[in-house]
Amino acid sequence: MAVRVQREDFDPGAELAGFSSGKTSVGGICLFVGLVRDYMGHDPRAGAEVHAMTLEHYPGMTERQLEAIEAEARARWPLEDALVIHRHGRLEPGERIVLVAASSAHRDAAFEACRFLIDWLKTKAPFWKVEHTQDGDAWVDARESDEAAAKRWE
């Protein structure tokens, strides 16, 4: 298991290569990479154009919470490994924010655990986002769709 909170970008291909190297008992890996969008909200026609996003976090607390989420995934599914990388700082549209990976002997466990990890990360990890638009800065509120996705795992 690895949890990293960092300002630097990451290379998904390199992370996947390291994550899977030498693990011959793994039958499947599910990988999710989240990116900064160039618009606010879920509908590009309705949202203002986003020029950048700043992600803040609570060092120490953030890592502990991500580790707790990962431990919960391991308790629910037979995982070989899990990886969570989350960036902080100022990010531009198209930049990578988060990588979540889960590996297991069977694909269903990898898919479910990966979905669980990102759903709980979105609602339970202490990150705060500010979107920078032409109209000014706006804090990103929790979305009902994210809360609903997380609740399905309770």
Number of C-alpha atoms within 10 A of each C-alpha: 15 13 18 16 17 13 14 11 15 17 10 16 9 9 15 16 11 11 19 15 9 9 14 8 11 17 13 18 24 20 19 17 14 14 15 18 20 19 20 18 15 11 9 12 10 10 12 17 18 22 16 20 26 17 19 15 17 11 11 9 12 20 19 13 16 25 19 14 21 25 14 15 22 18 10 12 15 15 20 21 19 25 22 25 19 25 23 20 14 16 20 18 16 12 17 20 24 22 23 23 26 31 28 23 17 16 16 15 23 27 19 15 27 25 22 23 24 24 21 21 23 17 17 16 20 16 17 15 18 16 25 21 17 9 9 8 14 14 13 14 10 12 13 9 11 15 15 12 18 20 12 9 10 5
